[in-house]
Amino acid sequence: MKVPKTSLFFLLVGILWVSLSSVVQAGEERIAELTVAVDSNDEIRVSAELIRWMNPGLSEDIENGIPKDLFYTIVLKKRIGGWFDEETTSKTIKHAIKYDVLKKQYLITTREGNTTQQKIAETRQEMMDLISKVNNVKMFIDKKLKTRHTYYVSVKAEMKASRLPFFLEYILFFIPVPELDTPWANSAPFYALETPP
């Protein structure tokens, strides 16, 4: 028995709609409380918070055991008047979240550069508290910051499923589907501190 092409088309559209439902629900998530501290050695530490990001669809996915990856991208930029700002350095922090349905625990694996840490959260609120904040993240700078230039830090967050169900991977292999994608948040501009002679 042959399946009509129109039925197959509507089936594929339905699967795509269900898989993208969490994207449709999203949109309120933002990076807030972005602060930058600079010391006399040009060491830069960045703090920020991801707010309004846990929607019911995302919560249900996690608690059904679907692993999720949350990425924070942090970029230090030098302001260049009348032109594109120059990216000086960047860093990515990845939180892999996996809910153990039997133990009723959240396993969070955090990777920052070459460092990996694992933590267990007993409640959803504890899990959210662990991954919703960027706390004093150190930015490594190859060259010394110049005192006459203006700098700022941009931060964004993105979440996607670690693994999609096989049939969705087969159909959507060409479409990256972020389940959470915040706009870039920019810090207040700052200058490098003068170093004593």
C-alpha positions as CSV (number, residue, x, y, z in Angstrom):
1,M,0.0,0.0,0.0
2,K,1.5,3.3,-1.1
3,V,1.3,6.3,1.2
4,P,0.2,9.5,-0.6
5,K,2.9,12.2,-0.9
6,T,0.7,14.8,0.8
7,S,0.2,12.6,3.9
8,L,3.9,12.1,4.1
9,F,4.5,15.8,3.8
10,F,2.0,16.6,6.6
11,L,3.5,13.9,8.8
12,L,7.0,15.4,8.4
13,V,5.6,18.9,9.1
14,G,3.9,17.6,12.3
15,I,7.1,16.0,13.5
16,L,9.1,19.2,12.8
17,W,6.4,21.3,14.6
18,V,6.6,19.0,17.7
19,S,10.4,19.1,17.7
20,L,10.5,22.8,17.5
21,S,7.8,23.5,20.1
22,S,10.3,24.4,22.8
23,V,11.9,27.0,20.4
24,V,8.5,28.5,19.8
25,Q,7.9,28.8,23.6
26,A,11.2,30.4,24.2
27,G,12.1,34.0,23.8
28,E,12.0,35.5,27.2
29,E,15.4,34.2,28.2
30,R,18.1,36.9,28.7
31,I,21.6,37.4,30.1
32,A,21.4,39.9,33.0
33,E,23.6,41.3,35.8
34,L,26.6,41.3,33.5
35,T,29.6,42.7,35.3
36,V,33.3,42.9,34.5
37,A,36.2,43.4,37.0
38,V,39.6,44.4,35.8
39,D,42.7,44.4,38.2
40,S,46.1,46.0,37.8
41,N,47.5,42.9,36.0
42,D,44.8,43.2,33.2
43,E,43.1,40.1,34.7
44,I,39.5,40.2,33.6
45,R,36.8,38.4,35.6
46,V,33.2,38.2,34.2
47,S,30.0,37.4,36.0
48,A,26.5,37.1,34.5
49,E,23.1,35.4,35.1
50,L,20.8,33.6,32.7
51,I,17.2,34.5,33.6
52,R,13.7,33.3,32.6
53,W,15.1,30.3,30.7
54,M,13.3,27.2,32.1
55,N,10.1,26.7,30.2
56,P,7.7,23.8,30.8
57,G,8.7,21.9,27.6
58,L,12.4,22.1,28.5
59,S,11.8,21.0,32.1
60,E,9.7,18.0,30.9
61,D,12.5,17.0,28.4
62,I,15.2,17.1,31.1
63,E,13.1,15.2,33.6
64,N,12.3,12.5,30.9
65,G,16.0,11.9,30.7
66,I,16.9,13.8,27.5
67,P,20.4,15.2,28.0
68,K,20.8,18.9,27.3
69,D,23.9,21.1,26.7
70,L,24.0,24.7,27.9
71,F,26.8,26.8,26.4
72,Y,27.9,30.3,27.5
73,T,30.0,32.2,25.0
74,I,32.0,35.1,26.5
75,V,33.9,37.5,24.2
76,L,36.2,40.4,25.1
77,K,36.0,43.1,22.4
78,K,38.0,46.2,21.7
79,R,35.8,49.1,20.4
80,I,36.8,50.5,17.1
81,G,34.9,53.7,16.1
82,G,33.1,53.5,12.8
83,W,34.0,49.9,12.1
84,F,33.4,46.4,13.4
85,D,34.7,45.9,17.0
86,E,37.7,43.7,17.3
87,E,37.4,40.3,19.1
88,T,40.4,40.2,21.5
89,T,39.7,36.8,23.2
90,S,36.8,34.5,23.9
91,K,35.9,31.6,26.1
92,T,33.1,28.9,26.0
93,I,31.7,27.2,29.1
94,K,29.6,24.1,28.6
95,H,27.2,22.6,31.1
96,A,26.0,19.1,30.2
97,I,22.8,18.3,32.1
98,K,21.5,14.7,32.5
99,Y,18.6,13.7,34.8
100,D,18.9,10.2,36.3
101,V,15.2,9.0,36.3
102,L,15.9,6.2,38.8
103,K,17.9,8.2,41.3
104,K,16.0,11.4,40.7
105,Q,19.2,13.4,40.6
106,Y,20.6,15.8,38.1
107,L,24.2,15.2,36.9
108,I,25.9,18.4,35.7
109,T,29.2,18.1,33.9
110,T,30.9,21.5,33.4
111,R,33.7,22.1,31.0
112,E,35.7,25.3,31.0
113,G,38.8,25.2,28.9
114,N,40.8,22.0,29.9
115,T,39.0,21.8,33.2
116,T,36.0,19.4,33.8
117,Q,33.9,19.3,37.0
118,Q,31.0,17.1,37.9
119,K,28.2,18.0,40.4
120,I,25.0,16.4,41.5
121,A,21.9,18.4,42.2
122,E,19.0,16.8,44.2
123,T,16.3,19.3,43.0
124,R,15.4,21.2,39.9
125,Q,16.0,24.5,41.7
126,E,19.5,23.4,42.8
127,M,20.3,22.4,39.2
128,M,19.1,25.7,37.9
129,D,21.1,27.6,40.5
130,L,24.3,25.7,39.5
131,I,24.0,26.4,35.8
132,S,22.2,29.8,35.6
133,K,25.2,31.9,36.7
134,V,28.7,32.7,35.4
135,N,30.7,33.5,38.5
136,N,34.1,35.4,38.2
137,V,35.1,33.6,35.0
138,K,38.7,34.5,34.2
139,M,39.5,35.6,30.7
140,F,43.0,34.9,29.5
141,I,44.5,37.6,27.3
142,D,47.4,37.0,25.0
143,K,48.4,40.7,24.7
144,K,48.4,43.4,27.2
145,L,45.3,45.7,27.1
146,K,46.1,49.2,25.8
147,T,45.2,52.0,28.1
148,R,43.8,54.3,25.5
149,H,41.4,51.8,24.0
150,T,37.8,51.0,25.1
151,Y,36.9,47.4,25.8
152,Y,33.7,45.6,26.7
153,V,32.5,42.0,27.1
154,S,29.7,40.3,25.3
155,V,27.9,37.2,26.6
156,K,25.3,34.9,25.2
157,A,23.8,31.5,26.1
158,E,22.6,28.6,23.9
159,M,21.0,25.3,24.8
160,K,20.4,22.3,22.6
161,A,19.7,18.6,23.1
162,S,22.8,16.5,23.4
163,R,21.2,13.8,21.3
164,L,17.9,14.0,19.3
165,P,15.8,10.8,18.8
166,F,17.1,8.9,15.8
167,F,14.2,9.6,13.5
168,L,14.6,13.4,14.2
169,E,18.3,13.3,13.6
170,Y,17.7,11.6,10.3
171,I,15.1,14.2,9.2
172,L,16.6,17.3,10.8
173,F,20.3,16.6,10.3
174,F,20.7,19.8,8.2
175,I,18.8,22.1,10.6
176,P,20.6,23.2,13.9
177,V,17.8,23.5,16.4
178,P,18.8,25.5,19.5
179,E,16.2,25.2,22.2
180,L,17.4,28.3,23.9
181,D,19.3,31.1,22.2
182,T,19.7,34.5,24.0
183,P,20.6,37.7,22.4
184,W,24.1,39.0,23.0
185,A,24.4,41.1,26.2
186,N,27.1,43.7,26.4
187,S,28.8,45.0,29.5
188,A,29.5,48.6,30.2
189,P,32.6,49.9,28.4
190,F,35.9,49.9,30.4
191,Y,39.6,50.8,30.0
192,A,42.8,49.0,30.9
193,L,44.3,50.3,34.2
194,E,47.5,52.3,34.1
195,T,50.4,50.3,35.2
196,P,53.0,52.0,37.4
197,P,56.4,52.6,35.8
